[in-house]
Structures are given as C-alpha cells and as structure tokens.
C-alpha cells in the first residue's frame, strides 16, 4: 500500500512570494490533515478535512494561508504571501478515521529568506 | 486546556539496555494512545497504539497504559543505536478522536 505522498520535498522562496504544497493521502483515507512542525516541537494542526469538507481550520492563519481538497482526495495548502516566520516543515497526514491513528507523508521543508 | 506532557530529554541509554519513555495526559475521557518515532529530518512514524489498560507488546517495544493514573509509557528492550530518535506521544481529543493532542517528544540517544 502506497503511503502519503507530498511534493515538493524542499522549497526555498523569498518573503512575500507565494508557495503551494501538494498532498495525496493513502487510498481510502477520508480524513486528511495539514500540520506545521518547527524544530523541537510536536506537530501543530493547521486544518483537518473529512472528505472534501474542512471541519477544523481554527488554527489556520486565514489571512495568508488557504487550503483545498477538491473531490475529497488530493489536497493543496497555499501561503500567500510567505513571511520569514513561515519557515518550517509542513506535514500532511491521513487517517482511515476509525481509531484515530494518523499516517504521515515525508513533509515539505520550507525556507523563507 | 487538554495537554500531553513528556520529558524532553535527552534520554541517554547504553546499547542493549531498556529505554523507558513516559507520557501523561490530562483528558480522562481519552480512549486511545499512540507512540510515534521521528528520526532527525524525517516525519513521524506510528510505531505503537494502545487502547486498553495494561501492556501491549510488539517485538522489542512494549506500550503500557494506566488510565487511572493517566499515563502511558513506551519501553524499548535491547535498545539499538538505530532507536535513537525523538518519540512523540499523541492522544486523541476525547470529544473527537480524529484530532490528536501531541506531546513535545522525548529525544532518545542509544550509545554503542
């Protein structure tokens, strides 16, 4: 079974530029998560989707971050414009939604200069 | 504020020893508990899940759950240098098991 796929793996951009991350969850997993992780910290939830519906986006900075999950499968997370403080690893995870376990993709390491 | 707490470490053990990692949680209604391993520069990997009081063993790993005392632990027997990583404890929000509350992780170093 293929795992969660994310791209790109690394991204370096200048501040004020836009950036987008893509995620393809494990087949059949209806729940998809986007997290942000800083060094030495646990993952911080940005948004959770149940199928195509965003059911928990309370931690998403909506002035600059947006996300979509069209057709309830792939998802895209966008930042526009990026700020220096957005440098972090962006993780996508998916879950079959039964027991709560989540499976992570490899992450995208974003560096904003 | 629902919390999951772990000692940040680093926890250093010699090769072949037992490493003991602990996690406490505040939400008494939590029903499932997860341990993730995260190597430096990699994403978290689910290594153990436990749902009921007592012990659950999987190879060299044993998860122990005590709901009355609100702690869950992970024991690694015969520790290997390849076990050196950060171990994250995650507990679903009791009101919504699809939202995990994460600890900050314990850094483990296994010395040859």
Interface residues (C-beta under 8 A of the other chain):
Chain A: X31 X40 X41 X42 X43 X44 X45 X48 X50 X56 X89 X91 X95 X97 X99 X100 X101 X102 X103 X104 X105 X106 X107
Chain B: X8 X32 X34 X42 X43 X44 X45 X46 X49 X51 X88 X90 X92 X97 X98 X99 X100 X102 X103 X104 X105
